[in-house]
Amino acid sequence: MKTPFGRRLCEVVENRASGGYRIFSLLDAGGPEPLPGQFYMLATESRWEERGGRPFLPRAFSAADVGPPEDAGRRLDFLIEGIGPGTNRLCALQTGERVWVNGPLGNSFSAPDALAPGAAGAILVGGGIGIAPLALLRRQFAARNVPTRVLLGFRDAAHSGGLDDLFACCEVGLASEDGHVGHRGYVTELLEAMLAGDDVASAAIYSCGPPPMLDAVGALCADRGVACELAMESPMACGYGACYGCAVPKPGGGYARLCVEGPVVRAGRDGAPLFAPQAEQEGGQAPAGRREEAPGVEFCGLKLRSRVINASGTFDAIAARGVYGDALLEDFPFAAFVSKTITLKPRAGNEPQRIWETPAGMINSIGLPNKGLEVFLAEDLPRLAELPVPLIVSVMGTSREEFARLVEGVAGREQVAAIELNVSCPNVHSGLIVGEQPSETLALLESVRPLSSKPLIVKLTPNIADPSAVALAAEEGGADAVSLINTLKASAIDPATRRPGIAAGHGGLSGPAVRAVAVAQVRSVAAAIDLPLVGMGGVGSGADAVELLSAGASLVAVGTENFRDPRAGERIAKELLSYRDMDETLNLD
Ligand code: RRO
């Protein structure tokens, strides 16, 4: 059974202390049984975003235990430590409260035989909160009679105090940094001693814990020639490939998104994580075809079923189809799909850390990771053409010539309904941002307009004093529409390190935090030009969409809200319809 498309509400049936952690249990009536290593994105239904707009993004948790299927659903157990606004809120959950659940997500641990052919057994090595996915793995191995040894490390006795909750009926080798329980020191020292024995040469090793521990486990296993899988962690906003936040370096260059290429990764010969090629989507049935519906809205000659589309870079339809299967096509959440921006040459994207939660929003510095024009056309375009809605391809060049080659490249493809010119990315070091200068924007339009009769939509930057001047230049140059706002240049300092939370030092702010700016800029641009506008910036509800439509937008794009709710577009389009009766001046049909 595939992971259901979207998020669902699950009731809390228990929340209890377990040593230095808590274990809370949800009753899941909607999802398949998780495999060991898989995770869920969780946010409480109420009082999420209560104080100062945080927590805002859902949090990722591995399943630590799973109950049998029952009429009311299946019990899912999660291990948690309250270390910030999100985890503290989840720690305070009361029985009967509900939690938004998206999952199970990601890949899972392999069987010992698949990891190490002929393996005599398994060794599980866990550290701190990382013991959670190993607890579920141990249960699976016990049910299959796989001989399993367990080594766990904790900071202190308090944190190891709940061990029996997850590792009862099994012998555990313990280490603690303060020496109050078990070996004084690191769990990797226990592993090193164990690997010195003759009987472990053919064992398969599974590990989860803090990054330095995983590095040490990977290195030890590489040294001894023992096969090893690591369950890794990285900050993520969405869990299903949309946000590009959970990037981790790949050996040989580039980055992998841990949510769709992990979280379980095999350690290579040098101990560093090796990423298997991304699993192909299941099903792969022929295109569902464009949905035949009464056309609702006309935009630049495109017939759209609603006024709600996605903001570029906030929904990866190919990754989402891999996670949710063809249910994505059946209930596609947007009336048109805008691709992540592509460039002429492939780009790996920016160094992590790429995302940072802020009050009512987040900062990103993703840095335009993409396959480049040629591979996009060969690999991604045919798959995007299977979506049941018109396709808008977003492009960005570092010069007029590059923009021209990109426009020519995509305009010639019949699958492409329109082109968005991204002249406003805050996260690339290409010198001049075209969209900051009316004269550059005009010159760009004059050079690319003759290359295509397809609608050209110019994505404006909010990071200048007067976006209207650039919008006017786009209009004069022959653009068909403008879209705004891209993200606001922003930075955050991690109080723990007093260094920027984003590796690049700054990034672009999005989410409800920017909505008032978006409304103001949409109003002023709409007053200045005659072109239609796509309004975006912190839209999370029908009411938010009404603000932008009332300010002068013809369409609204949903961005950051997709990370919290994969079906946000559909929900917002439905909510928007209820405004038709209230406000006849709003052109909602
Ligand atoms: O990839 C990004 O970092 C990015 C892009 Br292209 C953009 O246009 N806006 C943004 O906030 N991030």
Residues whose N, C-alpha, C, O or C-beta is under 5 A from the ligand:
A	BS01	RRO	T341 N364 S365 I366 G367 L368 S424 C425 P426 N427 T487 G508
